[in-house]
Amino acid sequence: MDLIKNILAEKKFDEPSSVEAVKKYIRDNLNTDVSVSISKNSLMVIVKSSALASQIRLRQFDISQKCDLSGLKLVIRTV
């Protein structure tokens, strides 16, 4: 019988391409790393400052187009 540890070690936990694309866009254009989570109909970007959140909000349309977020709502949240 396989141990759970062995099963999970073989499992690939790849991020969806839209999550990777949003992280890369923000890293390349705003020189910062963010947390991104995805749900059924939204993609949430979690940032540490409201200034960064407003910069992302200004580029929201561009992010949606370049990262192919069709059908997903981009939500920006500060911690």
PLY file of the C-alpha trace (Angstrom):
ply
format ascii 1.0
element vertex 79
property float x
property float y
property float z
element edge 78
property int vertex1
property int vertex2
end_header
0.00 0.00 0.00
1.35 3.41 -1.00
2.01 5.91 1.70
0.37 9.30 1.36
3.82 10.88 1.43
4.86 8.88 -1.64
1.66 9.67 -3.52
1.94 13.40 -2.82
5.64 13.43 -3.73
4.78 12.22 -7.24
1.86 14.64 -7.70
2.53 17.74 -9.78
1.04 20.88 -8.25
1.36 23.25 -11.21
-0.26 26.66 -11.12
-2.82 27.46 -13.81
-1.36 29.39 -16.72
-3.47 32.47 -15.93
-2.03 32.66 -12.40
1.52 32.36 -13.71
0.83 35.00 -16.37
-0.53 37.54 -13.86
2.40 36.99 -11.47
4.89 37.39 -14.33
3.16 40.54 -15.66
3.23 42.22 -12.23
6.80 41.10 -11.53
8.03 42.41 -14.91
6.11 45.70 -14.92
5.89 46.66 -11.25
9.00 44.89 -9.89
7.22 43.17 -7.01
5.88 39.74 -6.14
2.22 39.18 -5.28
0.04 36.32 -4.14
-2.55 35.15 -6.62
-5.42 32.76 -5.99
-8.03 31.51 -8.42
-11.61 30.46 -7.85
-14.46 29.45 -10.12
-15.05 32.86 -11.68
-12.43 35.22 -10.25
-8.70 35.67 -9.91
-7.64 37.43 -6.71
-4.38 39.38 -6.53
-3.27 39.98 -2.93
-0.82 42.83 -2.34
0.76 44.42 0.72
0.13 48.10 0.00
-2.76 50.16 -1.27
-0.40 52.11 -3.55
0.50 48.91 -5.35
-3.17 47.93 -5.50
-4.01 51.22 -7.22
-1.16 50.72 -9.73
-2.55 47.28 -10.56
-6.07 48.66 -10.81
-4.89 51.25 -13.36
-3.46 48.40 -15.45
-6.39 46.04 -14.87
-7.66 46.13 -18.47
-4.17 45.56 -19.86
-3.58 42.65 -17.45
-6.88 41.05 -18.43
-6.04 41.23 -22.12
-2.37 40.23 -22.01
-2.88 37.41 -19.51
-5.99 36.08 -21.29
-8.36 36.30 -18.32
-11.50 35.86 -20.38
-14.35 34.83 -18.13
-12.43 35.66 -14.93
-12.99 38.75 -12.84
-9.75 40.33 -11.57
-10.05 41.19 -7.87
-7.34 43.20 -6.11
-7.05 42.98 -2.34
-4.65 44.46 0.21
-3.50 42.71 3.35
0 1
1 2
2 3
3 4
4 5
5 6
6 7
7 8
8 9
9 10
10 11
11 12
12 13
13 14
14 15
15 16
16 17
17 18
18 19
19 20
20 21
21 22
22 23
23 24
24 25
25 26
26 27
27 28
28 29
29 30
30 31
31 32
32 33
33 34
34 35
35 36
36 37
37 38
38 39
39 40
40 41
41 42
42 43
43 44
44 45
45 46
46 47
47 48
48 49
49 50
50 51
51 52
52 53
53 54
54 55
55 56
56 57
57 58
58 59
59 60
60 61
61 62
62 63
63 64
64 65
65 66
66 67
67 68
68 69
69 70
70 71
71 72
72 73
73 74
74 75
75 76
76 77
77 78
